[in-house]
Amino acid sequence: MNRATRRVAIIGSARVPFCRAHTAYAEQSNQDMMTAALKGLVEKYRLAGKRLGDVSLGAVIMHSSDWNLARECALGSGLSPETPAFDLRRACGTSLEAAIAIGNKIAVGQIDAGIAGGTDTISDTPIVYPPEYQKTLLRSARGRTLGQKLKPWLSLRPGFFKPAFPGVTEPRTGLSMGESTELTAKEWGITREEQDKLAYASHQNAAKAYEEGFYQDLLVPFQGVERDNNMRPDTTLEKLATLKPAFDRSNTGTMTPGNSTPLTDGAGAVLLASEEWAAQHDLPVQAYLTFGKVAAVDFVNRDGLLMAPAFSVSNMLRDADLGLGDFDFYEIHEAFAAQVLSTLKAWESTEFCRERLGRDAALGSIPRDKLNIKGGSLALGHPFAATGARIIGGLSKLINDAGGGRGLISICTGGGMGVTAIVEK
């Protein structure tokens, strides 16, 4: 561990197209999608049979049988079976956190190359039964005699068979992510019109990127799908304005299905390496992962659930000795348009930056023509654990295509956390 650190090169990425839940991937599992993305990466970068230092993957929603998901996907990817793998989970920041973890291993010389990624499916949601039914089964299994095994079943009730679906509510507040963000939108005075404009820009930018062929070498066709199926290039501000509020259904609600990310299925992966490994394998470097940071907020008593990136970015900028304006590209995950706009407004607030971030002045504004210019999660979709891989892969390609530059990544997560990173070349 006591050695000089090395630069972490981003070689490139691959992902399956993102699809709305219960559409094209309705019968696919996390392992199916993640393995397909890994196979695409292996083929793209001629990794078949090669042993990499490590693979880190994760999913937010997964079956208990997927306890070794990363290793199983790696075994099915075409990599050498001697390539190790481990699961990691940090809500919507999972694959960005995985990239930081793999990058740290490369930086300190533990490994020379590795893969980070993530997958999520709503279509293959784990369905369980109430705890009472589980306890009945276990009490019966513990019985030594026939009577002891049968007795627990006398307490069986019809309600035991009512399935329980995974919830998206925060255990500490009982509020869903959308309900929590509605409160944040009201706190920061974010209007419905502002949110719809951001959503419209996301779809238009994504559509333009597709027309230009930007996504052609980033996507691995899967189940007959060749492009993200949530994108709506024909949407208009007028159409978005007709949608009804989804979380606060009163006349004060501002968040709709149009300015919130849809439930999505998908998977993505990124190949990272040392510069020496990349040169040995004749693989050009797209960009470098240079900084990563995570933060958490007290969303129960003080801050908005999805406001942690405001703090994480500020702390990361101190680490890097940079200002908010020192970037050519900004990739802010669009969990909800209101979340993005609230974060931007916080950085523009002298009071917030002074009192909460410990700064002398506001961080500043982000030019909209540098924000999510190839589309964001509102248009492309958001399979929770896969979004970080999508963003890293797209941003690295964007920087490489531009001949260089610096990009900021900001991802909010459930549990009041934020994962952020800097990519540059």
Beta strands, then each sheet from edge to edge (+ up, - down):
strand 1: 8-15
strand 2: 19-20
strand 3: 54-57
strand 4: 85-87
strand 5: 113-120
strand 6: 264-273
strand 7: 287-296
strand 8: 329-332
strand 9: 406-413
strand 10: 417-424
sheet 1: 2+ 6- 1+ 7- 10+ 9- 8-
sheet 2: 2+ 6- 5+ 3+ 4+
end
